Amino acid sequence: MDIYSIIGVIAGTGLILLGQALEGGHASSLISPGGAFIVAGGTFGAIMLQTGPKDIKTTLKSIKLVFGKAQKQDPAVILKLITDMARTARRDGLLALDAMVSEIDNDFMKMAVEHMVDGVDASLLREILEAQISKEEGDSMMAAKTWEGAGGFSPTIGIIGAVLGLIHTMENLSDPSKIGGGIAVAFVATVYGVGLSNLIFLPMAGKLKRKVQLQSELDEMIMEGILAVQAGHNAHVIEARLKMYCDGKVIGEGAQEGAAAGS
């Protein structure tokens, strides 16, 4: 799992609840099934209207990318693999790289090498790889926009829940004993909406955008490296050209594991 995402959610909600407890509040006062139903249902309905079934499916899959464990994708390790390929290709030819495909645990890189070994023309190979990068980036960015949309809708729907609760409270003015509790429950919906927006939805969108950016940079590095290998460039030239991608551009927590595997 992405430990930072998990810690972020736990710390954000936990410290808020701790602060409430220090002020004399109780966690039970924040429990409102009706408010939760209004915020969750209203936000989901708004997202359904804004997007389509395919986008919803992609958005749900993106949860794994935000909280899941990253692949072993250290650019330095991938650069070493590319330069090894360059040396092998110059010595034994491109067909010799077919034996190295099994060593690749990056799906995008594996596809690129397979096309290269199959003799796909360089210009066509670039088009194929650029199209793949664009598609993956577009799908993930759409998921990020959906989470941003949820972050925009939920606070407003929380206010709607609060207003509905106040309307119900006003209907019971004849019983003063219910007014205080009714108002408190009414505003719980606002807490749900604002909390979900700022502790879950918007941070998830930001995390997803960052991971998409890093993944796209890595894919671009792979594409340029494979095309350079196909062109027969010297391994040292390829390394010098691609080294800029290794300056801190590491995908998720798998970087250290990947570096250890390549050492």
DONUTOR-739353 format. One record per residue (C-alpha): residue in one letter; chain; x negated, y, z. Coordinates in Angstrom, 1 decimal. Example, Ala and Ser with C-alpha at 12.3 -4.5 7.8 and 13.67 -1.06 7.14 Angstrom:
% residues 2
+------+-------+--------+--------+--------+
! resn ! chain !      x !      y !      z !
+------+-------+--------+--------+--------+
!    A !     A !  -12.3 !   -4.5 !    7.8 !
!    S !     A !  -13.7 !   -1.1 !    7.1 !
+------+-------+--------+--------+--------+
***
This chain:
% residues 263
+------+-------+--------+--------+--------+
! resn ! chain !      x !      y !      z !
+------+-------+--------+--------+--------+
!    M !     A !    0.0 !    0.0 !    0.0 !
!    D !     A !   -0.9 !    3.6 !   -0.4 !
!    I !     A !   -1.7 !    4.3 !    3.3 !
!    Y !     A !   -1.6 !    8.1 !    2.9 !
!    S !     A !    1.9 !    8.0 !    1.6 !
!    I !     A !    3.0 !    5.8 !    4.4 !
!    I !     A !    1.3 !    7.9 !    7.1 !
!    G !     A !    2.8 !   11.0 !    5.5 !
!    V !     A !    6.3 !    9.8 !    5.8 !
!    I !     A !    5.8 !    8.5 !    9.4 !
!    A !     A !    4.0 !   11.6 !   10.6 !
!    G !     A !    6.4 !   14.0 !    9.0 !
!    T !     A !    9.5 !   12.5 !   10.5 !
!    G !     A !    7.9 !   11.3 !   13.7 !
!    L !     A !    6.4 !   14.6 !   14.7 !
!    I !     A !    9.7 !   16.4 !   13.9 !
!    L !     A !   11.6 !   14.0 !   16.2 !
!    L !     A !    8.9 !   14.4 !   18.8 !
!    G !     A !    9.2 !   18.2 !   18.7 !
!    Q !     A !   13.0 !   17.8 !   19.1 !
!    A !     A !   12.5 !   15.6 !   22.1 !
!    L !     A !   10.1 !   18.1 !   23.7 !
!    E !     A !   12.8 !   20.7 !   23.4 !
!    G !     A !   15.2 !   18.4 !   25.2 !
!    G !     A !   17.0 !   17.0 !   22.2 !
!    H !     A !   17.9 !   13.4 !   21.6 !
!    A !     A !   17.4 !   11.3 !   18.4 !
!    S !     A !   21.0 !   10.1 !   18.8 !
!    S !     A !   22.3 !   13.6 !   18.2 !
!    L !     A !   20.9 !   13.3 !   14.6 !
!    I !     A !   23.0 !   10.2 !   13.8 !
!    S !     A !   25.9 !   10.9 !   11.6 !
!    P !     A !   27.1 !    8.2 !    9.2 !
!    G !     A !   29.5 !   10.6 !    7.5 !
!    G !     A !   26.7 !   13.2 !    7.0 !
!    A !     A !   24.4 !   10.6 !    5.6 !
!    F !     A !   27.1 !    9.3 !    3.3 !
!    I !     A !   27.8 !   12.8 !    2.0 !
!    V !     A !   24.2 !   13.7 !    1.3 !
!    A !     A !   23.1 !   10.3 !   -0.1 !
!    G !     A !   26.2 !    9.9 !   -2.2 !
!    G !     A !   26.3 !   13.4 !   -3.4 !
!    T !     A !   22.6 !   13.5 !   -4.4 !
!    F !     A !   22.8 !   10.2 !   -6.1 !
!    G !     A !   25.9 !   11.3 !   -8.1 !
!    A !     A !   24.2 !   14.5 !   -9.2 !
!    I !     A !   21.1 !   12.6 !  -10.3 !
!    M !     A !   23.3 !   10.2 !  -12.3 !
!    L !     A !   24.9 !   13.1 !  -14.0 !
!    Q !     A !   21.5 !   14.7 !  -14.7 !
!    T !     A !   19.8 !   11.6 !  -16.1 !
!    G !     A !   20.6 !    8.3 !  -17.7 !
!    P !     A !   20.4 !    4.6 !  -16.8 !
!    K !     A !   16.9 !    4.2 !  -18.2 !
!    D !     A !   15.6 !    7.2 !  -16.3 !
!    I !     A !   17.1 !    5.9 !  -13.1 !
!    K !     A !   15.5 !    2.5 !  -13.6 !
!    T !     A !   12.1 !    4.2 !  -14.3 !
!    T !     A !   12.5 !    6.4 !  -11.2 !
!    L !     A !   13.2 !    3.4 !   -8.9 !
!    K !     A !   10.1 !    1.7 !  -10.3 !
!    S !     A !    8.0 !    4.8 !   -9.6 !
!    I !     A !    8.5 !    4.2 !   -5.8 !
!    K !     A !    6.0 !    1.3 !   -6.2 !
!    L !     A !    3.5 !    3.7 !   -7.8 !
!    V !     A !    3.9 !    6.3 !   -5.0 !
!    F !     A !    3.7 !    3.8 !   -2.1 !
!    G !     A !    2.1 !    0.8 !   -3.7 !
!    K !     A !   -1.5 !   -0.2 !   -3.7 !
!    A !     A !   -3.4 !    1.2 !   -6.6 !
!    Q !     A !   -5.3 !   -1.0 !   -9.1 !
!    K !     A !   -9.1 !   -1.3 !   -9.0 !
!    Q !     A !   -9.6 !    1.6 !  -11.3 !
!    D !     A !  -12.8 !    3.4 !  -10.4 !
!    P !     A !  -14.0 !    5.4 !  -13.5 !
!    A !     A !  -17.6 !    4.5 !  -12.7 !
!    V !     A !  -16.9 !    0.8 !  -12.9 !
!    I !     A !  -15.0 !    1.2 !  -16.1 !
!    L !     A !  -17.8 !    3.3 !  -17.5 !
!    K !     A !  -20.2 !    0.5 !  -16.7 !
!    L !     A !  -18.0 !   -2.0 !  -18.5 !
!    I !     A !  -17.8 !    0.2 !  -21.6 !
!    T !     A !  -21.5 !    0.7 !  -21.8 !
!    D !     A !  -22.0 !   -3.0 !  -21.4 !
!    M !     A !  -19.7 !   -3.5 !  -24.3 !
!    A !     A !  -21.6 !   -1.0 !  -26.3 !
!    R !     A !  -24.8 !   -2.9 !  -25.8 !
!    T !     A !  -23.2 !   -6.2 !  -26.6 !
!    A !     A !  -21.5 !   -4.8 !  -29.7 !
!    R !     A !  -24.8 !   -3.3 !  -31.1 !
!    R !     A !  -26.6 !   -6.5 !  -30.4 !
!    D !     A !  -24.1 !   -9.2 !  -31.4 !
!    G !     A !  -21.3 !   -7.4 !  -33.2 !
!    L !     A !  -17.8 !   -6.4 !  -32.2 !
!    L !     A !  -16.5 !  -10.0 !  -32.4 !
!    A !     A !  -18.7 !  -10.8 !  -29.4 !
!    L !     A !  -16.6 !   -8.6 !  -27.2 !
!    D !     A !  -13.7 !  -11.1 !  -27.4 !
!    A !     A !  -15.5 !  -13.1 !  -24.7 !
!    M !     A !  -15.4 !  -10.0 !  -22.4 !
!    V !     A !  -11.6 !   -9.5 !  -22.6 !
!    S !     A !  -11.0 !  -11.9 !  -19.7 !
!    E !     A !  -13.2 !   -9.7 !  -17.4 !
!    I !     A !  -10.9 !   -6.7 !  -17.9 !
!    D !     A !   -8.2 !   -6.1 !  -15.2 !
!    N !     A !   -6.9 !   -2.9 !  -16.8 !
!    D !     A !   -4.0 !   -3.6 !  -19.1 !
!    F !     A !   -4.6 !   -0.5 !  -21.3 !
!    M !     A !   -8.3 !   -1.2 !  -21.7 !
!    K !     A !   -7.6 !   -4.9 !  -22.5 !
!    M !     A !   -5.1 !   -3.8 !  -25.2 !
!    A !     A !   -7.6 !   -1.4 !  -26.7 !
!    V !     A !  -10.4 !   -4.0 !  -26.8 !
!    E !     A !   -8.2 !   -6.6 !  -28.3 !
!    H !     A !   -7.1 !   -4.2 !  -31.1 !
!    M !     A !  -10.8 !   -3.3 !  -31.7 !
!    V !     A !  -11.9 !   -6.9 !  -31.9 !
!    D !     A !   -9.0 !   -7.6 !  -34.3 !
!    G !     A !  -10.5 !   -5.0 !  -36.7 !
!    V !     A !   -7.9 !   -2.2 !  -36.3 !
!    D !     A !   -9.1 !    0.9 !  -38.1 !
!    A !     A !  -10.5 !    3.6 !  -35.8 !
!    S !     A !   -7.9 !    6.3 !  -36.8 !
!    L !     A !   -5.0 !    3.8 !  -36.4 !
!    L !     A !   -6.5 !    2.6 !  -33.1 !
!    R !     A !   -6.6 !    6.2 !  -31.8 !
!    E !     A !   -3.0 !    6.7 !  -32.8 !
!    I !     A !   -1.9 !    3.5 !  -31.0 !
!    L !     A !   -3.7 !    4.4 !  -27.8 !
!    E !     A !   -2.6 !    8.0 !  -27.8 !
!    A !     A !    1.0 !    6.9 !  -28.3 !
!    Q !     A !    0.7 !    4.5 !  -25.4 !
!    I !     A !   -0.8 !    7.2 !  -23.1 !
!    S !     A !    1.9 !    9.6 !  -24.1 !
!    K !     A !    4.7 !    7.1 !  -23.5 !
!    E !     A !    3.4 !    6.0 !  -20.0 !
!    E !     A !    2.8 !    9.6 !  -19.0 !
!    G !     A !    6.3 !   10.7 !  -20.3 !
!    D !     A !    8.0 !    7.9 !  -18.4 !
!    S !     A !    6.2 !    8.7 !  -15.2 !
!    M !     A !    6.7 !   12.5 !  -15.5 !
!    M !     A !   10.4 !   11.9 !  -16.1 !
!    A !     A !   10.5 !   10.0 !  -12.8 !
!    A !     A !    8.7 !   12.9 !  -11.1 !
!    K !     A !   11.3 !   15.3 !  -12.5 !
!    T !     A !   14.1 !   13.1 !  -11.2 !
!    W !     A !   12.6 !   13.2 !   -7.7 !
!    E !     A !   12.3 !   16.9 !   -8.0 !
!    G !     A !   15.9 !   17.1 !   -9.0 !
!    A !     A !   16.9 !   15.1 !   -5.9 !
!    G !     A !   14.8 !   17.5 !   -3.8 !
!    G !     A !   16.8 !   20.4 !   -5.3 !
!    F !     A !   20.2 !   18.8 !   -4.9 !
!    S !     A !   20.0 !   17.3 !   -1.4 !
!    P !     A !   19.7 !   20.6 !    0.6 !
!    T !     A !   22.7 !   22.1 !   -1.2 !
!    I !     A !   24.7 !   18.9 !   -0.7 !
!    G !     A !   23.7 !   19.0 !    2.9 !
!    I !     A !   25.2 !   22.5 !    3.2 !
!    I !     A !   28.4 !   21.1 !    1.6 !
!    G !     A !   28.5 !   18.5 !    4.3 !
!    A !     A !   28.0 !   21.1 !    6.9 !
!    V !     A !   30.9 !   23.2 !    5.5 !
!    L !     A !   33.1 !   20.2 !    5.4 !
!    G !     A !   32.3 !   19.4 !    9.0 !
!    L !     A !   33.0 !   23.0 !   10.1 !
!    I !     A !   36.4 !   22.8 !    8.3 !
!    H !     A !   37.2 !   19.7 !   10.2 !
!    T !     A !   36.1 !   21.4 !   13.5 !
!    M !     A !   38.2 !   24.4 !   12.7 !
!    E !     A !   41.2 !   22.1 !   12.4 !
!    N !     A !   40.7 !   21.1 !   16.0 !
!    L !     A !   40.4 !   24.5 !   17.6 !
!    S !     A !   43.3 !   23.6 !   19.9 !
!    D !     A !   40.9 !   21.2 !   21.7 !
!    P !     A !   37.9 !   23.3 !   22.9 !
!    S !     A !   36.1 !   20.2 !   24.2 !
!    K !     A !   35.5 !   19.0 !   20.6 !
!    I !     A !   34.3 !   22.3 !   19.1 !
!    G !     A !   30.6 !   22.1 !   20.3 !
!    G !     A !   30.1 !   18.5 !   19.3 !
!    G !     A !   31.9 !   19.0 !   16.0 !
!    I !     A !   29.7 !   21.9 !   15.0 !
!    A !     A !   26.6 !   19.9 !   16.0 !
!    V !     A !   27.6 !   17.0 !   13.8 !
!    A !     A !   28.5 !   19.3 !   11.0 !
!    F !     A !   24.9 !   20.7 !   10.8 !
!    V !     A !   23.4 !   17.2 !   10.9 !
!    A !     A !   24.3 !   16.9 !    7.2 !
!    T !     A !   22.1 !   20.0 !    6.5 !
!    V !     A !   19.2 !   18.4 !    8.4 !
!    Y !     A !   19.6 !   15.3 !    6.3 !
!    G !     A !   19.6 !   17.3 !    3.1 !
!    V !     A !   16.7 !   19.6 !    3.9 !
!    G !     A !   14.7 !   16.7 !    5.5 !
!    L !     A !   15.1 !   14.4 !    2.6 !
!    S !     A !   14.1 !   17.1 !    0.2 !
!    N !     A !   11.0 !   18.3 !    1.9 !
!    L !     A !    9.8 !   15.1 !    3.6 !
!    I !     A !   10.6 !   12.6 !    0.9 !
!    F !     A !   11.8 !   13.7 !   -2.5 !
!    L !     A !    9.5 !   16.7 !   -3.3 !
!    P !     A !    6.4 !   15.1 !   -1.8 !
!    M !     A !    7.1 !   11.9 !   -3.8 !
!    A !     A !    7.4 !   14.0 !   -7.0 !
!    G !     A !    4.1 !   15.8 !   -6.2 !
!    K !     A !    2.3 !   12.5 !   -5.5 !
!    L !     A !    3.6 !   10.9 !   -8.6 !
!    K !     A !    2.5 !   13.8 !  -10.8 !
!    R !     A !   -1.0 !   13.6 !   -9.3 !
!    K !     A !   -1.3 !    9.9 !   -9.9 !
!    V !     A !    0.0 !   10.3 !  -13.4 !
!    Q !     A !   -2.6 !   12.9 !  -14.1 !
!    L !     A !   -5.4 !   10.7 !  -12.8 !
!    Q !     A !   -4.1 !    7.7 !  -14.7 !
!    S !     A !   -3.9 !    9.7 !  -18.0 !
!    E !     A !   -7.5 !   11.0 !  -17.5 !
!    L !     A !   -8.7 !    7.4 !  -17.0 !
!    D !     A !   -6.8 !    6.2 !  -20.1 !
!    E !     A !   -8.3 !    9.0 !  -22.1 !
!    M !     A !  -11.8 !    8.0 !  -20.9 !
!    I !     A !  -11.1 !    4.4 !  -21.9 !
!    M !     A !   -9.8 !    5.5 !  -25.3 !
!    E !     A !  -12.8 !    7.6 !  -26.1 !
!    G !     A !  -15.2 !    4.9 !  -24.8 !
!    I !     A !  -13.6 !    2.1 !  -26.9 !
!    L !     A !  -13.6 !    4.3 !  -30.0 !
!    A !     A !  -17.3 !    5.1 !  -29.4 !
!    V !     A !  -18.1 !    1.4 !  -29.0 !
!    Q !     A !  -16.2 !    0.7 !  -32.3 !
!    A !     A !  -18.2 !    3.5 !  -34.0 !
!    G !     A !  -21.4 !    1.8 !  -32.9 !
!    H !     A !  -22.7 !    4.6 !  -30.7 !
!    N !     A !  -25.6 !    4.0 !  -28.3 !
!    A !     A !  -24.7 !    3.1 !  -24.7 !
!    H !     A !  -26.7 !    6.0 !  -23.3 !
!    V !     A !  -24.8 !    8.4 !  -25.6 !
!    I !     A !  -21.5 !    7.0 !  -24.5 !
!    E !     A !  -22.4 !    7.2 !  -20.8 !
!    A !     A !  -23.5 !   10.8 !  -21.2 !
!    R !     A !  -20.2 !   11.6 !  -23.0 !
!    L !     A !  -17.9 !    9.9 !  -20.5 !
!    K !     A !  -19.7 !   10.7 !  -17.3 !
!    M !     A !  -17.6 !   13.8 !  -16.7 !
!    Y !     A !  -14.6 !   11.5 !  -16.0 !
!    C !     A !  -16.4 !   10.0 !  -13.1 !
!    D !     A !  -16.7 !   13.3 !  -11.1 !
!    G !     A !  -14.2 !   12.5 !   -8.5 !
!    K !     A !  -11.5 !   11.3 !  -10.9 !
!    V !     A !  -10.6 !    8.1 !   -9.0 !
!    I !     A !   -7.2 !    6.5 !   -9.2 !
!    G !     A !   -5.8 !    5.9 !   -5.7 !
!    E !     A !   -7.2 !    3.9 !   -2.9 !
!    G !     A !   -8.4 !    1.1 !   -5.2 !
!    A !     A !  -11.5 !    3.2 !   -6.1 !
!    Q !     A !  -13.7 !    2.0 !   -3.3 !
!    E !     A !  -12.7 !   -1.6 !   -3.9 !
!    G !     A !  -13.4 !   -1.2 !   -7.6 !
!    A !     A !  -16.8 !    0.4 !   -6.9 !
!    A !     A !  -17.7 !   -2.5 !   -4.6 !
!    A !     A !  -16.7 !   -5.0 !   -7.3 !
!    G !     A !  -18.9 !   -3.3 !   -9.8 !
!    S !     A !  -22.0 !   -3.1 !   -7.6 !
+------+-------+--------+--------+--------+
***
